Amino acid sequence: MNEYYYSYSKLRQEFGRHCNFEVSEPKLLGAIDPKPELRNQYVRKNPRTFVSDNIMEMSEHMVNTERVRVGTKGMKHVEGGWPKEVDPSEIQETAKWRKRLDRDPGFATAIKHLSSEATRPLMQNDTLDIFEEYFAGETVQTTSSNLSARSLTLFKDKVTDCKRTATCIAWHPEGSTKLAVAYAILKFQKQPDPMPSQAYIWDVTQCNTPLTELTGQSPVVSIMYNNKITDVIVGGCYNGLISLWDLRKGTKPAETSRTETSHYDPVYDVTWLQSKTNNELVSVSTDGHVLWWDTRNLSAPVEDCELPDAAASTQTVGGMCIEWSVDAGPTKYLVGTERGSTVSLKKKPKKVDSKSVEIAQRFGQETGRHYGPVYAVR
């Protein structure tokens, strides 16, 4: 390929004089004075054009971390945990050391303590052969009938702003034509503001409109008719209060307990007791308290009983349900807890400076306990 170039020659004298810079004072070489008439002609540009982007700025940084030295070590354990002065291979020395430990006064106490802790895991780890045939040759009796159920009536909640759960259903004591239903949202994060608190009394023959709408300060979690006076209904509220409705006086609560003397958790169950005046009831809540009430004075409970935790005496276990029956005994109560165990309470005549309610028995404390809360006991 041919190379094209142009050669230009110039004498050294044509380069000019050599520059020799010196430090000198500043000199004004020229100045342009402002003109007011030109300032009036200045126009600000609007709109302005601005270009940008949203590309993420990323940077890379490398650093050398400290090196971790890893080593492998092992130990061969042959026998016991002998002291340094005892040779495990010498039978006389080991026997002498065992006798010294047997005479130690703390040896028996330590063995008793360790055996009590080991007994519970051993009992829980009992293994059974699930494939063992206990009754060989037995034939399984099967039925050819198909069990089924169908819906007869659907009672829909009239509150459409939120989806409430039917937390409790109570049938009318004098027949199966009426029922009272309590509605609430037990998850605090899903509660709207304000939270609807209506409970309804339905007639099974009229599913479109409830017979009565019960209103209160807080949503009703548990509800129950009075067995003798059917116009009286008691309800346990979400805020821990006990509300009493008398249908002869209206749909608002006739009596309500005080906040400072009531439960401080939702009242999950409430039941009437048999008395001469039919005004005694008992309530249970997840705050760990069982309260006895007299409807003639709901300012304070008649009796209070805590449900202590057997594992930690300083803590209480929450109650989910309570059952009372005359056939079982007028002084006996069954309480299902949120930890899967059941507690039997016994109420005695109250004496001065003494508690009239005591825990008679605990079911499912060691073995046989449910893995979830006990929602009902009978």
Protein Blocks (a to p, Z undefined) as FASTA:
>chain_A
ZZddddddddfklnopcddddddddddfbdcdddfklmmmpccdddddddddfbdcdddd
ddddddddddddddddfbdjbdfklcfklmklmmmmmmmmmmpmklmmmmmmmmmmmmmm
mmmmpccdfkbcfbghiacdddfbdcddddfbdcddfblkbccddfbdcddfkbckbccd
ddddfblklpccdddfbdcdddfklmkbcfbdcddfbdcfbdcddfklmmbccdddfkop
acdddfklojbdfbdcdfklmcfbdcfbdcddddfkopaccdddfkopacdddfklmkbc
fbdcddddfklmkbccddfbdcddfklopkbccdddfkopacddddddddehiafbdcfb
dghklgopafbdcfbdZZ
